[in-house]
Amino acid sequence: MYNTITGTTPLAALTVSQFVEILNKGKTPEPSPASLPTDYTDGFIYGIAGIRRLFNVSHATACAWKNGFLKPAVRQHGRKIIVDKAMALELFNDNK
């Protein structure tokens, strides 16, 4: 068996651990959870369609709720509508 692995060493002459070691040499280490990018969109829903999906209601009902009890959770700039999901669910639970 070979002690050193060169570019001319046949694959059949390698042990499994040597082969795995060669495969892992080129890989970059997995990023730690602290260095993963933060998803800032996780707590938000977008548009009337987002409200419809969250509460499973019709378009007309979603529009009425957006302008009604959900108003504190809604931010709108022109046609862009962003709703804070946690606040919307809390307002929905408080609404009678």
C-alpha positions as CSV (number, residue, x, y, z in Angstrom):
1,M,0.0,0.0,0.0
2,Y,1.2,3.5,-0.8
3,N,2.1,5.8,2.1
4,T,2.0,8.9,0.0
5,I,-0.7,9.8,-2.5
6,T,0.5,11.4,-5.8
7,G,-1.2,12.5,-8.9
8,T,-0.5,9.1,-10.5
9,T,-1.8,6.9,-7.6
10,P,-4.6,4.7,-8.9
11,L,-8.0,5.1,-7.2
12,A,-8.2,1.4,-6.6
13,A,-5.0,1.7,-4.4
14,L,-6.6,4.2,-2.0
15,T,-8.4,3.3,1.2
16,V,-11.8,4.7,1.8
17,S,-10.5,7.1,4.4
18,Q,-7.8,8.4,2.0
19,F,-10.4,8.9,-0.8
20,V,-12.8,10.8,1.6
21,E,-9.9,12.9,2.7
22,I,-9.1,13.8,-0.9
23,L,-12.8,14.7,-1.6
24,N,-13.0,16.9,1.5
25,K,-9.8,18.8,0.8
26,G,-11.4,21.1,-1.7
27,K,-14.6,21.8,0.3
28,T,-15.0,25.0,2.3
29,P,-16.2,24.5,5.8
30,E,-19.9,24.9,6.6
31,P,-20.8,28.4,7.8
32,S,-21.6,28.7,11.4
33,P,-25.2,29.6,12.3
34,A,-24.0,33.1,13.5
35,S,-22.6,33.9,10.1
36,L,-25.6,32.9,8.1
37,P,-27.4,35.9,6.5
38,T,-30.4,37.2,8.3
39,D,-33.7,36.9,6.5
40,Y,-35.4,40.2,7.3
41,T,-38.5,39.3,5.4
42,D,-39.4,36.4,7.7
43,G,-41.8,38.4,9.9
44,F,-43.6,40.3,7.1
45,I,-46.2,39.5,4.5
46,Y,-46.7,41.5,1.3
47,G,-49.7,43.0,-0.3
48,I,-53.4,42.2,-0.2
49,A,-52.6,38.7,-1.4
50,G,-50.4,38.2,1.7
51,I,-53.2,39.2,4.0
52,R,-55.6,36.9,2.0
53,R,-53.2,33.9,2.4
54,L,-52.5,34.6,6.1
55,F,-56.1,34.8,7.1
56,N,-57.7,32.7,4.3
57,V,-60.2,35.4,3.4
58,S,-61.5,37.0,0.2
59,H,-60.0,40.0,-1.6
60,A,-62.7,42.3,-0.4
61,T,-62.4,41.1,3.2
62,A,-58.6,41.5,3.1
63,C,-59.0,45.1,1.8
64,A,-61.5,45.9,4.6
65,W,-59.3,44.4,7.3
66,K,-56.2,46.2,5.9
67,N,-58.0,49.6,6.3
68,G,-59.7,48.5,9.6
69,F,-58.2,46.7,12.6
70,L,-55.0,45.7,10.9
71,K,-54.1,49.4,10.2
72,P,-51.4,49.6,12.9
73,A,-49.6,46.6,11.4
74,V,-49.7,47.9,7.8
75,R,-47.1,50.1,6.2
76,Q,-47.9,51.4,2.7
77,H,-45.9,53.5,0.4
78,G,-47.7,54.0,-2.9
79,R,-48.7,50.5,-4.1
80,K,-46.3,48.7,-1.8
81,I,-48.0,47.1,1.2
82,I,-45.9,45.5,4.0
83,V,-47.7,43.9,7.0
84,D,-46.0,42.9,10.2
85,K,-47.1,39.3,10.5
86,A,-46.8,39.0,14.3
87,M,-48.6,42.3,15.0
88,A,-51.3,41.4,12.5
89,L,-52.0,38.1,14.2
90,E,-52.1,39.8,17.6
91,L,-54.5,42.4,16.3
92,F,-56.7,39.6,14.7
93,N,-56.8,37.8,18.1
94,D,-57.8,41.1,19.9
95,N,-60.5,41.9,17.3
96,K,-64.0,40.7,18.1
